[in-house]
Amino acid sequence: MNTMSIDKLNLKSPDLVSENIEKLAALFPNCVTESKIETATGTELSRSIDFDLLKQELSHAVVEGNKERYRLEWPGKREAIVTANLPTTKTLRPVRNDSVDFDNTENLYIEGDNLEVLKLLQESYLGKVKMIYIDPPYNTGKDFVYKDNFSKDIQQELFESGQKDEYNQRLTVNPETAGRYHSDWLSMMYPRLKLARNLLTDDGVIFISIDDNEVHNLRKLCDDIYGENNFLANIVWQKKYAATNDAKGFSNLHDHIIVYQKSNAFERYLLPRTVEQNKPYKNDDNDGKGLWRSDNLLVKSFSNSGVYPIVNPNTGKKYLPPEGNCWRASPDTMRVWLSENRIFFGKDGKGAPQLKRYLNEVQQGRVPNTWWTFQEVGHNDAANKELKALFSSKAPFDTPKPSTLIKQMLMVSTRNDDIVLDFFSGSATTAHAAIKLNAEGERSCKYIMVQIPETTDSKSEAYKAGYKNICEIGKERIRRAGTQIVNNQLSVVNDKKTVLEKLINGKLIKENGEWRFPDNALIEDKAQNLLQELNQLQLNIDNLDTGFRVYRLDESNMQDVYYKPQDYKQDMMDMFADNVKPGRSADDLLAQVMLDWGLPLSLKIEQANVVGKQVFKVAGNSLYACFDKGIDEDFAKEIAKETPLRIVFRDNGFKNDTAKVNVQQLLKQLSPETEMKVI
C-alpha cells in the first residue's frame, strides 16, 4: 500500500538560531560548520557558525583576537540573547467567555508571560505591527521583573520570594541591594525588545515609558537592538502638576518616553492644530476661500526686486516698504494677489497693505515636540480619576497612564488599519486610547494587549472588588471603556439630531443606516452641513470595534513525546494513539494551527458543516480546518470544490490509512493549489 507522508505542522515558535544560520550560510557558506550538542536523547551534530572565520570575512585586516570596543555589556547578556532565540512549544487557547464579540472583532487580549507570547506571535505578526507602546517595570527596587528560567519544567517552577499561584507566574522583586540589580533588569528587557523589533513594520515605531532609574540603560539597550541611528526622541512627560514638598533633594515631576523607529521609513504624523492656533483665523469674505488672518507683507531677507510701491485701490495712496526692508513678493506676484483679493487694506479699506493668510493654506497640524505637558496629555492624578470614573469606585490599579497620553502617541504614529501592540499592558490603557481615537473616525487601529496574570494583593482595592489578577482588571476596563465611549458618541449624535430637527422644523428619517431630511423640508446650507456631520458621527459609531478576543497562554495542545521509537512499549502506543491532550477543543487546535501557519489570530473565523463534519473557515478560503474523525474520500471531493489555500486535519482523523492517502491524492488532483497538512 502507498503510504505517502503528509507534512506535519511544526507547532512551535520559529527556531531563530537556525534561521539566522541559514541567512549567514547564504552569504558565507565557508563559515558554516558542525558541532556536537547535548539533547534530551543524547549527543547530536548540529549546524553552527565558525565565528572566528566569520570575523575575518567581515574585516579588511587580520583578526587576531578580542579587542576593546564600545558596546553595552552586563553579566547575563549572552544568556539573554540565547533566551530570545529559544523556540517555545506553548500555545494560545481562546477564551470565548471572557471575550467581547469574539466572531467579529479584530482586537486581541492575551494572558500570559509576554516573552512566550512574543515568540508565538513571530510568524503571524512578523513585520505587521505599526506601533508598540510599553510601560515596563521601572526597576525602582519595588517593581516585579520577569525571571526567565528555561532549565525547569513549568510544573516544577517555584517562585522567588514565595510567590506561586495557579498561573505559574515567574515574578520576583528586584531590590536595589541585589548584586545584579541593573543586570537582571537588562536581561529581562533584552529578549522582549529584540523579539518585539521583529514584529514591527519597516515604518514601525516603539514608544517606551521609563523613569530616571533605567533611562540611561534603556537608551543603550535600544541602541544595541534597534540601532543608534534609529533613535527618534526622548520625550519628557510632565506626570505631576505640582511639586512634592517633602521630597528629599529634588521633586520629580516627569517620566521619559523613549522613541525608536524600525528604520528611516518611519513617517511621523502631525498633531491636530489647537484652538489657540486657529483663533486668529476669524475673517471670512464669503468667497469660498475660507477663514483668514492678516499677515505682514514684509520679509526679513532683502531684495531690490521687492522694493516698489503698492497702491491702495480705494484711496490711490502709494505704500513703500520701510527703508532697509522689502515686500515679500515680486511686482508680478503682487499684481496677481491684488487681482485675487488677497491683499487687505484694513477694516475701512483705507489702511496699509497686509497679506491675507488663509487657514487652509497653512500646515494642517503641528509638529510634535519632546516636552509633553500635563495640560496637553494628562497626568498621573488624571489617570487615576479616569480609571475611578470607569469603575465607579476607587481605581483598581495603582499606576495607570492617562489614555490621552497614549492617544497622542497613536496620533503621531498610526493611520487606518494599523496594528498596535502593548506587551506590558497593565490596566489596558493602550486599548482604551485606541478605542477613543477610533471613535473620532480618522483611524481604525487594531490592538494586541499582552499581560501576565499577576495576582492582586489581598489587601488592595482591586482584590476587594473581586479582581484576583491584573488581567481581570484590564479586560473589564476595555469592556467598560467601549460602552462609555459608545454612549458618549450616541449622546453627541442625539444632541446634533435635536438641533438639526429644530433647524428644519421637522423630523429626520433614518434609511439604510443614514439620516436624511423629510421630503418636504426646507434645507439651508447650515442644515446640510450639520446632516453631513451627523451621518459621519453615526458611521463612526457603527464602525467602532469595541470587542476583543481573549487568548490564554498554555502548554501545547499536543502530547509530549520524549521517547525514541525503539523505546516505545505497547501501553505507550495506546496512550499516544490520539496525539491531542485530553480536554483540548477544536477552537484550541485551530488557534495553534493559525499561529504555526503564520495567520493573524484576528482573522474572521466561520464554521460550516461539510458532509456531516465541522469545518472551520478562516478568512474566506485562506485556511480550512477539520478536526473530526472519519475523514474520507467523499469529504475530500466536497471540500475540493471550495479550493481552500490551506487545509489541516488531525493525523489520526482519517477513516483509515487508505482514506488518508486517497484524500491527499484527491485534493492534489481536484484542488492543486491547496496545501494539506496534519497535526
C-alpha positions as CSV (number, residue, x, y, z in Angstrom):
1,M,0.0,0.0,0.0
2,N,1.2,3.5,-0.8
3,T,1.9,5.3,2.4
4,M,2.9,8.8,1.2
5,S,3.8,11.1,4.0
6,I,1.8,14.2,4.7
7,D,3.6,17.3,6.1
8,K,3.0,17.9,9.7
9,L,2.7,21.4,11.2
10,N,5.7,22.3,13.4
11,L,3.5,23.5,16.3
12,K,6.3,25.5,18.0
13,S,7.6,29.0,17.5
14,P,10.4,29.7,14.9
15,D,13.9,28.5,15.7
16,L,15.5,31.9,15.3
17,V,19.1,30.5,15.7
18,S,18.5,28.0,12.8
19,E,17.0,30.8,10.6
20,N,20.0,33.1,11.4
21,I,22.4,30.3,10.4
22,E,20.6,29.8,7.1
23,K,20.9,33.5,6.3
24,L,24.6,33.6,7.1
25,A,25.1,30.4,5.2
26,A,23.7,32.0,2.1
27,L,26.3,34.8,2.4
28,F,29.3,33.0,3.9
29,P,28.9,29.2,3.2
30,N,32.6,28.7,4.3
31,C,31.7,29.8,7.8
32,V,29.2,27.1,8.4
33,T,30.4,24.0,10.3
34,E,29.0,21.3,12.5
35,S,29.4,20.9,16.3
36,K,28.2,18.5,18.9
37,I,25.3,19.5,21.1
38,E,23.7,17.7,24.0
39,T,20.0,16.9,23.6
40,A,17.4,15.0,25.6
41,T,18.1,11.9,23.5
42,G,21.9,12.2,23.6
43,T,24.7,13.9,21.6
44,E,23.8,15.1,18.1
45,L,25.6,17.0,15.3
46,S,24.2,20.5,14.6
47,R,25.0,23.2,12.1
48,S,26.8,26.1,13.7
49,I,28.9,29.1,12.7
50,D,32.7,29.4,12.9
51,F,32.7,32.9,14.4
52,D,36.5,33.4,14.1
53,L,36.3,32.8,10.4
54,L,33.2,35.0,10.1
55,K,35.0,37.8,11.9
56,Q,37.8,37.5,9.3
57,E,35.3,37.6,6.5
58,L,34.0,40.9,7.8
59,S,37.3,42.6,8.3
60,H,39.9,44.1,5.9
61,A,42.7,43.4,8.4
62,V,43.9,40.2,10.0
63,V,41.8,39.4,13.1
64,E,44.0,38.3,15.9
65,G,41.6,38.1,18.9
66,N,39.4,40.2,21.1
67,K,39.9,43.9,21.1
68,E,38.3,46.5,23.3
69,R,35.3,48.2,21.7
70,Y,32.4,50.4,22.7
71,R,29.3,48.3,23.4
72,L,26.8,47.6,26.1
73,E,27.8,44.6,28.3
74,W,26.4,43.2,31.5
75,P,26.5,39.8,33.4
76,G,23.9,37.7,31.7
77,K,23.8,39.3,28.3
78,R,24.8,36.1,26.5
79,E,22.1,34.2,28.3
80,A,19.6,36.9,27.4
81,I,20.5,36.5,23.7
82,V,20.0,32.7,24.0
83,T,16.7,33.3,25.8
84,A,15.4,35.4,22.9
85,N,16.4,32.8,20.3
86,L,15.0,29.7,22.1
87,P,11.8,28.4,20.5
88,T,8.7,27.6,22.5
89,T,6.2,24.8,22.2
90,K,3.5,26.6,24.1
91,T,0.3,27.8,22.5
92,L,-2.6,30.3,22.9
93,R,-6.0,29.0,23.8
94,P,-9.1,31.1,23.1
95,V,-11.3,32.1,26.0
96,R,-14.7,32.9,24.4
97,N,-16.5,33.5,27.8
98,D,-14.1,36.4,28.6
99,S,-14.2,37.9,25.1
100,V,-16.5,40.5,23.6
101,D,-17.9,39.9,20.1
102,F,-15.3,37.2,19.5
103,D,-16.5,36.3,16.0
104,N,-16.3,39.8,14.6
105,T,-13.7,41.8,16.5
106,E,-10.1,42.3,15.2
107,N,-8.6,43.1,18.7
108,L,-6.7,40.7,20.9
109,Y,-6.2,40.4,24.6
110,I,-3.6,37.8,25.5
111,E,-3.0,36.5,29.1
112,G,0.5,35.1,29.7
113,D,4.2,35.7,30.1
114,N,5.0,38.2,27.3
115,L,8.3,36.5,26.4
116,E,6.5,33.3,25.5
117,V,3.7,35.3,23.8
118,L,6.1,37.3,21.7
119,K,7.7,34.1,20.5
120,L,4.3,32.7,19.5
121,L,3.5,35.9,17.5
122,Q,6.7,35.8,15.5
123,E,5.1,34.0,12.5
124,S,1.7,35.5,12.5
125,Y,2.7,39.1,13.1
126,L,6.2,39.3,11.6
127,G,6.6,42.8,10.2
128,K,2.9,43.7,10.7
129,V,2.8,45.8,13.9
130,K,3.0,49.6,13.2
131,M,3.3,50.9,16.7
132,I,4.4,49.4,20.0
133,Y,3.9,51.1,23.4
134,I,5.1,49.5,26.6
135,D,5.3,50.7,30.2
136,P,7.7,48.1,31.7
137,P,8.8,47.8,35.3
138,Y,10.8,50.9,36.1
139,N,13.2,48.9,38.3
140,T,12.7,51.2,41.3
141,G,13.6,48.4,43.7
142,K,9.9,47.7,44.4
143,D,8.8,46.5,40.9
144,F,8.5,43.0,39.7
145,V,10.7,41.7,37.0
146,Y,10.2,38.6,34.9
147,K,12.6,35.8,35.8
148,D,13.3,33.7,32.6
149,N,14.5,30.3,33.5
150,F,14.1,27.6,30.9
151,S,16.0,24.9,32.7
152,K,12.9,24.0,34.8
153,D,9.7,22.4,33.6
154,I,6.7,24.6,34.1
155,Q,5.2,22.2,36.6
156,Q,8.3,22.4,38.7
157,E,8.8,26.2,38.6
158,L,9.0,27.8,42.0
159,F,8.6,31.5,42.5
160,E,11.3,33.5,44.2
161,S,10.0,35.5,47.2
162,G,7.4,32.8,47.9
163,Q,5.2,33.7,45.1
164,K,3.4,30.9,43.3
165,D,-0.2,30.5,42.1
166,E,-2.3,28.6,39.7
167,Y,-1.0,30.8,36.8
168,N,2.7,29.7,37.4
169,Q,3.8,33.3,37.1
170,R,7.6,34.0,37.1
171,L,7.8,37.1,39.1
172,T,10.2,38.4,41.7
173,V,11.1,41.6,43.5
174,N,14.3,43.2,42.3
175,P,15.7,45.1,45.3
176,E,18.4,47.7,44.9
177,T,20.6,45.6,47.2
178,A,20.6,42.8,44.7
179,G,24.1,42.4,43.2
180,R,22.6,42.1,39.8
181,Y,20.2,45.0,40.2
182,H,20.7,46.6,36.7
183,S,21.8,43.3,35.1
184,D,18.6,41.5,36.0
185,W,16.5,44.3,34.6
186,L,18.6,44.4,31.3
187,S,18.3,40.6,31.0
188,M,14.6,40.8,31.4
189,M,14.2,43.6,28.8
190,Y,16.6,42.5,26.2
191,P,14.9,39.4,24.7
192,R,11.5,41.1,24.8
193,L,12.7,44.2,22.9
194,K,14.6,42.0,20.4
195,L,11.5,39.9,19.7
196,A,9.3,43.0,19.5
197,R,11.5,44.5,16.9
198,N,10.8,41.6,14.6
199,L,7.1,42.3,14.7
200,L,7.4,46.0,13.7
201,T,6.7,47.0,10.1
202,D,9.6,48.6,8.3
203,D,8.0,52.0,9.0
204,G,7.1,51.0,12.6
205,V,8.0,52.7,15.8
206,I,8.3,51.8,19.5
207,F,7.5,54.1,22.5
208,I,8.8,53.0,25.9
209,S,7.9,54.7,29.2
210,I,10.7,54.8,31.8
211,D,11.9,56.9,34.7
212,D,15.4,58.1,35.7
213,N,16.4,54.8,37.3
214,E,17.0,53.0,34.0
215,V,16.6,55.6,31.2
216,H,20.4,55.6,30.6
217,N,20.5,51.8,30.3
218,L,17.3,51.7,28.2
219,R,18.9,54.1,25.7
220,K,22.0,51.9,25.4
221,L,19.9,48.7,25.2
222,C,17.7,50.1,22.4
223,D,20.8,51.4,20.6
224,D,22.1,47.8,20.7
225,I,18.8,46.3,19.4
226,Y,17.3,49.0,17.1
227,G,20.4,50.8,16.2
228,E,21.7,54.2,17.5
229,N,20.8,55.8,14.2
230,N,17.1,54.9,14.7
231,F,16.7,56.8,17.9
232,L,14.0,59.4,17.4
233,A,13.3,61.2,20.7
234,N,13.4,61.3,24.4
235,I,10.0,62.8,25.2
236,V,9.7,64.3,28.7
237,W,6.2,63.8,30.1
238,Q,5.1,66.1,32.9
239,K,3.4,63.4,35.0
240,K,2.6,65.7,38.0
241,Y,1.1,69.1,38.2
242,A,2.7,70.1,41.5
243,A,5.9,69.5,43.3
244,T,6.2,67.2,46.3
245,N,7.1,69.4,49.2
246,D,8.5,66.7,51.4
247,A,10.7,65.3,48.6
248,K,14.4,64.6,49.5
249,G,16.6,66.5,47.1
250,F,14.5,67.3,44.1
251,S,10.8,66.8,43.5
252,N,10.5,64.6,40.4
253,L,7.7,65.8,38.1
254,H,8.5,63.8,34.9
255,D,8.9,60.5,33.2
256,H,10.7,59.7,29.9
257,I,9.2,58.2,26.8
258,I,12.0,56.8,24.6
259,V,11.1,56.5,20.9
260,Y,12.9,54.4,18.3
261,Q,12.0,53.7,14.7
262,K,12.5,50.3,13.0
263,S,14.1,52.1,10.0
264,N,14.2,55.5,8.4
265,A,11.0,54.5,6.5
266,F,9.0,55.7,9.6
267,E,6.8,58.7,8.9
268,R,5.9,61.0,11.8
269,Y,2.3,62.4,11.5
270,L,1.2,65.9,12.6
271,L,-0.9,66.5,15.7
272,P,-4.1,68.5,15.2
273,R,-3.9,72.2,15.4
274,T,-5.0,73.7,18.7
275,V,-7.9,76.1,19.2
276,E,-5.4,78.8,20.1
277,Q,-3.5,78.3,16.8
278,N,-6.7,78.6,14.8
279,K,-8.2,81.5,16.8
280,P,-6.6,84.4,14.7
281,Y,-8.3,83.0,11.6
282,K,-11.6,84.6,12.1
283,N,-12.2,86.7,8.9
284,D,-14.3,85.3,6.1
285,D,-15.0,87.1,2.8
286,N,-17.7,84.5,1.9
287,D,-15.9,83.9,-1.4
288,G,-15.2,80.2,-0.8
289,K,-11.6,80.7,0.2
290,G,-12.4,80.2,3.9
291,L,-11.1,81.8,7.1
292,W,-8.1,84.1,7.0
293,R,-5.9,86.4,9.2
294,S,-3.9,89.4,8.2
295,D,-0.1,88.9,8.0
296,N,2.9,91.2,7.4
297,L,3.8,91.8,3.8
298,L,7.4,92.5,4.7
299,V,10.2,89.9,4.6
300,K,13.4,89.7,6.6
301,S,15.8,88.9,3.7
302,F,16.3,92.0,1.5
303,S,16.0,92.0,-2.3
304,N,15.9,95.1,-4.6
305,S,13.1,93.4,-6.6
306,G,10.9,93.7,-3.5
307,V,11.2,97.5,-3.3
308,Y,8.3,99.1,-5.2
309,P,5.1,101.0,-4.4
310,I,1.8,99.3,-3.7
311,V,-1.3,101.4,-4.5
312,N,-4.4,101.2,-2.3
313,P,-7.2,100.9,-5.0
314,N,-9.7,102.6,-2.6
315,T,-7.6,105.7,-1.9
316,G,-4.9,105.8,-4.5
317,K,-2.3,106.2,-1.8
318,K,1.1,104.5,-2.5
319,Y,2.9,102.5,0.1
320,L,6.6,101.7,0.0
321,P,8.4,99.3,2.4
322,P,10.3,100.9,5.2
323,E,14.0,101.7,4.4
324,G,16.1,98.6,4.5
325,N,13.0,96.3,4.1
326,C,11.2,94.9,1.1
327,W,7.9,93.3,0.1
328,R,7.7,89.5,0.3
329,A,6.6,89.2,-3.3
330,S,7.8,90.5,-6.7
331,P,5.7,93.1,-8.5
332,D,4.2,90.5,-10.8
333,T,3.1,88.3,-7.9
334,M,1.7,91.3,-6.1
335,R,-0.4,92.2,-9.1
336,V,-1.9,88.6,-9.0
337,W,-2.5,88.9,-5.3
338,L,-4.3,92.2,-5.7
339,S,-6.5,90.7,-8.5
340,E,-7.4,87.7,-6.3
341,N,-8.3,90.0,-3.4
342,R,-5.5,88.5,-1.2
343,I,-4.3,91.9,0.0
344,F,-6.1,93.5,2.9
345,F,-6.2,97.3,3.4
346,G,-7.7,97.4,6.9
347,K,-11.3,97.2,8.0
348,D,-12.2,100.5,6.4
349,G,-10.3,99.8,3.2
350,K,-8.1,102.8,3.7
351,G,-5.1,101.4,5.5
352,A,-1.6,100.0,4.6
353,P,-1.5,96.7,2.7
354,Q,-1.4,93.3,4.5
355,L,-1.4,89.8,3.3
356,K,-4.5,87.5,3.8
357,R,-3.2,84.3,5.2
358,Y,-5.8,81.6,4.7
359,L,-6.2,78.8,7.2
360,N,-6.5,76.1,4.5
361,E,-3.1,77.1,3.2
362,V,-1.1,76.7,6.4
363,Q,0.3,73.4,7.7
364,Q,-2.7,71.4,8.8
365,G,-1.3,70.3,12.0
366,R,1.6,70.8,14.4
367,V,4.9,69.1,14.7
368,P,5.1,67.1,17.9
369,N,7.9,68.2,20.3
370,T,9.7,66.4,23.1
371,W,8.0,68.3,26.0
372,W,4.5,66.9,26.8
373,T,2.8,68.9,29.5
374,F,0.1,67.6,31.7
375,Q,-2.3,70.2,30.2
376,E,-1.8,68.6,26.8
377,V,-1.7,64.9,27.6
378,G,-2.8,64.5,31.3
379,H,-1.0,63.5,34.4
380,N,-1.0,60.7,37.0
381,D,-3.9,62.1,39.0
382,A,-6.0,62.4,35.9
383,A,-5.2,58.7,35.0
384,N,-6.4,57.6,38.4
385,K,-9.6,59.7,38.1
386,E,-10.2,58.3,34.7
387,L,-10.0,54.7,36.0
388,K,-12.0,55.5,39.1
389,A,-14.8,57.0,36.9
390,L,-14.9,53.9,34.7
391,F,-15.2,51.5,37.7
392,S,-17.4,53.8,39.8
393,S,-15.1,53.2,42.8
394,K,-11.5,53.5,43.8
395,A,-9.1,52.9,41.0
396,P,-8.3,49.1,40.9
397,F,-4.8,49.8,39.5
398,D,-2.0,51.7,41.2
399,T,0.0,53.2,38.4
400,P,-2.2,53.8,35.3
401,K,-1.2,56.1,32.5
402,P,-3.8,58.6,31.2
403,S,-5.4,57.5,27.9
404,T,-4.8,60.9,26.5
405,L,-1.0,60.3,26.8
406,I,-1.1,57.1,24.7
407,K,-3.7,58.6,22.4
408,Q,-1.1,61.3,21.4
409,M,1.5,58.6,20.7
410,L,-1.0,56.9,18.4
411,M,-1.9,60.1,16.7
412,V,1.7,60.8,15.6
413,S,2.5,57.2,14.6
414,T,-0.6,55.4,13.2
415,R,-3.2,55.5,10.4
416,N,-6.1,53.3,9.2
417,D,-5.9,49.6,10.0
418,D,-2.6,49.8,11.7
419,I,-1.9,47.2,14.5
420,V,-0.8,48.5,17.9
421,L,0.9,46.2,20.4
422,D,1.4,46.7,24.2
423,F,3.0,43.7,25.8
424,F,3.2,45.2,29.3
425,S,-0.5,46.2,29.1
426,G,-1.3,46.6,32.8
427,S,-4.7,48.1,33.1
428,A,-5.1,48.2,29.3
429,T,-4.8,52.0,28.9
430,T,-3.5,51.4,25.3
431,A,-6.6,49.6,24.3
432,H,-8.7,52.4,25.9
433,A,-6.7,55.0,23.9
434,A,-7.1,53.1,20.7
435,I,-10.9,52.9,21.1
436,K,-11.1,56.6,21.9
437,L,-9.1,57.5,18.8
438,N,-11.0,55.2,16.5
439,A,-14.3,56.7,17.8
440,E,-13.2,60.0,16.3
441,G,-13.4,58.4,12.8
442,E,-10.0,59.2,11.5
443,R,-8.4,55.8,12.2
444,S,-9.4,52.2,12.8
445,C,-6.4,50.8,14.7
446,K,-6.4,47.2,15.9
447,Y,-4.7,46.4,19.2
448,I,-3.0,43.5,20.8
449,M,-2.7,43.6,24.6
450,V,-0.4,41.2,26.4
451,Q,-0.3,40.9,30.2
452,I,0.8,38.2,32.6
453,P,-2.0,37.4,35.1
454,E,-0.1,38.7,38.1
455,T,-2.2,38.2,41.3
456,T,-3.5,41.3,43.0
457,D,-2.6,42.0,46.7
458,S,-5.2,40.6,49.0
459,K,-5.3,44.0,50.8
460,S,-5.7,46.0,47.6
461,E,-8.9,47.7,46.4
462,A,-8.8,45.6,43.2
463,Y,-8.8,42.3,45.2
464,K,-11.6,43.6,47.4
465,A,-13.6,44.4,44.3
466,G,-13.3,40.9,43.1
467,Y,-10.3,41.3,40.6
468,K,-8.0,38.4,41.5
469,N,-5.3,39.3,38.9
470,I,-4.3,42.2,36.7
471,C,-5.8,40.6,33.5
472,E,-9.3,40.7,35.1
473,I,-8.8,44.5,35.6
474,G,-7.6,45.0,32.0
475,K,-10.4,43.1,30.4
476,E,-13.1,44.8,32.5
477,R,-11.6,48.2,31.7
478,I,-11.8,47.6,28.0
479,R,-15.4,46.4,28.3
480,R,-16.4,49.5,30.3
481,A,-14.4,51.9,28.2
482,G,-16.0,50.6,25.0
483,T,-19.5,51.0,26.5
484,Q,-18.7,54.5,27.8
485,I,-17.3,55.8,24.5
486,V,-20.2,54.5,22.5
487,N,-22.7,56.0,24.9
488,N,-20.8,59.4,24.8
489,Q,-20.9,59.3,21.0
490,L,-24.6,58.4,20.9
491,S,-25.3,61.4,23.2
492,V,-23.5,63.7,20.8
493,V,-25.5,62.2,17.9
494,N,-28.8,62.8,19.7
495,D,-27.8,66.4,20.6
496,K,-26.9,67.2,17.0
497,K,-30.1,65.5,15.8
498,T,-32.2,67.6,18.1
499,V,-30.5,70.8,16.9
500,L,-31.0,69.8,13.3
501,E,-34.6,68.9,13.7
502,K,-35.3,72.3,15.3
503,L,-33.5,74.0,12.4
504,I,-35.6,72.3,9.7
505,N,-38.8,72.2,11.9
506,G,-39.3,68.6,11.2
507,K,-38.2,65.0,12.0
508,L,-35.2,63.3,10.4
509,I,-35.7,59.9,8.7
510,K,-33.2,57.1,9.0
511,E,-32.7,54.9,6.0
512,N,-30.0,52.2,5.4
513,G,-28.1,53.4,8.5
514,E,-28.1,57.1,7.4
515,W,-30.1,60.1,8.4
516,R,-31.9,62.1,5.8
517,F,-34.3,65.1,5.6
518,P,-38.0,64.6,5.2
519,D,-39.2,65.2,1.6
520,N,-41.0,68.5,2.4
521,A,-38.2,70.1,4.4
522,L,-36.7,73.5,3.5
523,I,-32.9,72.9,3.5
524,E,-30.3,75.6,4.1
525,D,-26.5,75.2,3.7
526,K,-26.1,75.1,7.5
527,A,-28.6,72.3,7.8
528,Q,-26.9,70.3,5.0
529,N,-23.5,70.6,6.8
530,L,-25.0,69.5,10.1
531,L,-26.6,66.5,8.5
532,Q,-23.2,65.5,7.0
533,E,-21.6,65.8,10.4
534,L,-24.4,63.8,12.0
535,N,-24.1,61.0,9.5
536,Q,-20.3,60.9,9.9
537,L,-20.7,60.6,13.7
538,Q,-23.2,57.8,13.2
539,L,-20.9,56.0,10.8
540,N,-18.1,56.3,13.3
541,I,-20.3,54.6,15.9
542,D,-21.4,51.8,13.6
543,N,-17.8,51.0,12.5
544,L,-16.3,51.2,16.0
545,D,-14.9,47.9,17.1
546,T,-15.2,47.7,20.9
547,G,-14.8,43.9,21.1
548,F,-11.7,41.8,21.8
549,R,-10.7,38.1,21.6
550,V,-9.2,36.7,24.7
551,Y,-6.4,34.1,24.4
552,R,-4.6,32.5,27.3
553,L,-1.0,31.1,27.2
554,D,-0.8,27.4,27.9
555,E,1.2,24.2,27.2
556,S,0.9,22.8,23.7
557,N,-2.3,21.0,22.7
558,M,-0.2,18.1,21.6
559,Q,1.0,15.2,23.8
560,D,4.6,15.4,25.0
561,V,6.7,12.6,23.4
562,Y,10.3,12.2,24.6
563,Y,11.0,8.5,23.6
564,K,12.9,7.1,20.7
565,P,10.8,4.7,18.5
566,Q,12.7,1.7,19.9
567,D,11.8,2.6,23.4
568,Y,8.1,2.5,22.9
569,K,6.0,-0.1,24.7
570,Q,2.6,-1.2,23.7
571,D,0.8,0.7,26.5
572,M,2.6,3.9,25.4
573,M,1.5,3.3,21.8
574,D,-2.1,3.1,23.0
575,M,-1.7,6.2,25.1
576,F,-0.4,8.2,22.2
577,A,-2.9,6.9,19.7
578,D,-4.5,10.3,19.9
579,N,-1.7,12.9,20.0
580,V,-4.0,15.7,21.3
581,K,-4.1,16.2,25.0
582,P,-7.5,15.5,26.7
583,G,-9.7,18.5,27.3
584,R,-8.5,20.4,24.3
585,S,-11.2,21.7,22.0
586,A,-11.3,22.3,18.2
587,D,-11.0,26.0,19.0
588,D,-7.8,25.3,20.8
589,L,-6.4,23.3,17.9
590,L,-7.4,26.0,15.4
591,A,-5.6,28.7,17.3
592,Q,-2.4,26.7,17.4
593,V,-2.6,25.9,13.7
594,M,-3.1,29.6,12.8
595,L,-0.1,30.5,14.8
596,D,2.0,27.8,13.2
597,W,0.9,28.7,9.7
598,G,1.6,32.4,10.3
599,L,-2.0,33.6,10.2
600,P,-3.1,36.5,12.4
601,L,-5.4,35.5,15.3
602,S,-7.8,38.3,14.4
603,L,-8.9,36.8,11.1
604,K,-12.6,36.1,10.6
605,I,-13.5,32.6,11.6
606,E,-16.7,30.9,10.3
607,Q,-18.0,27.4,10.8
608,A,-19.7,25.1,8.3
609,N,-21.0,21.6,8.0
610,V,-19.5,19.6,5.2
611,V,-20.6,16.0,4.7
612,G,-21.5,15.9,8.4
613,K,-18.1,17.2,9.5
614,Q,-17.4,20.5,11.4
615,V,-15.2,22.7,9.2
616,F,-13.6,26.0,10.4
617,K,-13.1,28.5,7.6
618,V,-10.5,31.2,8.3
619,A,-10.5,34.4,6.3
620,G,-12.6,33.0,3.5
621,N,-10.7,30.2,1.9
622,S,-7.3,31.1,3.5
623,L,-7.4,28.1,5.8
624,Y,-9.9,25.2,6.3
625,A,-9.5,23.1,9.4
626,C,-11.4,19.9,10.2
627,F,-10.5,18.0,13.5
628,D,-13.3,15.5,13.3
629,K,-12.7,11.8,12.9
630,G,-13.7,9.6,9.9
631,I,-12.4,11.9,7.1
632,D,-12.8,10.0,3.8
633,E,-12.9,10.4,0.0
634,D,-16.4,11.9,-0.1
635,F,-15.3,14.7,2.3
636,A,-12.2,15.4,0.1
637,K,-14.3,15.7,-3.1
638,E,-16.8,18.1,-1.5
639,I,-14.2,20.3,0.2
640,A,-12.1,20.5,-3.0
641,K,-14.9,22.3,-4.7
642,E,-14.2,25.3,-2.5
643,T,-10.4,25.3,-3.3
644,P,-9.1,26.3,0.0
645,L,-5.5,27.6,0.0
646,R,-4.6,25.5,3.1
647,I,-6.3,22.6,4.9
648,V,-5.4,20.8,8.1
649,F,-6.6,17.6,9.7
650,R,-5.7,15.5,12.7
651,D,-3.2,12.9,11.9
652,N,-5.5,10.2,13.2
653,G,-8.6,11.8,11.9
654,F,-8.9,9.8,8.7
655,K,-11.2,6.8,8.3
656,N,-8.2,4.5,7.7
657,D,-4.7,4.6,6.2
658,T,-6.1,4.1,2.7
659,A,-8.5,7.0,3.1
660,K,-5.6,9.2,4.3
661,V,-3.6,8.6,1.1
662,N,-6.7,8.9,-1.1
663,V,-7.7,12.2,0.5
664,Q,-4.3,13.6,-0.2
665,Q,-4.3,12.5,-3.8
666,L,-7.9,13.7,-4.4
667,L,-7.0,17.2,-3.1
668,K,-3.9,17.3,-5.3
669,Q,-6.0,16.3,-8.3
670,L,-9.1,18.4,-7.7
671,S,-7.6,21.4,-5.9
672,P,-3.9,21.5,-6.8
673,E,-3.4,24.9,-5.1
674,T,-4.4,23.5,-1.7
675,E,-1.6,22.9,0.8
676,M,-2.5,20.0,3.1
677,K,-1.0,19.3,6.5
678,V,-1.8,17.3,9.6
679,I,-1.3,17.8,13.3
